[in-house]
């Protein structure tokens, strides 16, 4: 079965598509590492047209920071979770949501 990736309605409405794509990219890059945690944490800091994304996981300990340019005038911070689950058939399902939606 193909990879299943979902996001909450709030993520879809409030988070720029470029940022959504970058978070998915970073999540899936980690999916190929053995024994990674099911829980991805992204701290996003948007300042004018620059966005800093810090991706962390607890097991194994992981931290990565990227900077991307966005066409946005927002100055804000977000905490975003991406949670991996598994179907009965063993396929991965990912859900992206804001921390306050957890």
Steps between C-alpha positions, in 0.01 A plus 500: 500500500628853428627722776216668688560859612236716665482844658243677710278761343677768705840400360359504146353848550769675704833352393646606163520213250878541464540451873267198503708342222827563685365339819383194304839480330688511831264242654533254213877540492505372859258215417786309336708497820457183706329519839395864484236632734141524375480860624657789303512849649547809283561845645441761231604863528379725218649849474404704196606290201728256686392187684714292739384140551644290782414130483554289813437144612568331833594147390761498373586856596482711186507872423520675164442863405424632153431846365266562208372812333127563494295767330326597821476804720420297813711519812398201710608176659336158476548168666394221265480126560515227238391165642564167332256215550472161337207321339423135571670422169820670617470813284604835647251782553623852582294782648615865523340725762571804713612417854187660648286257295659196664 
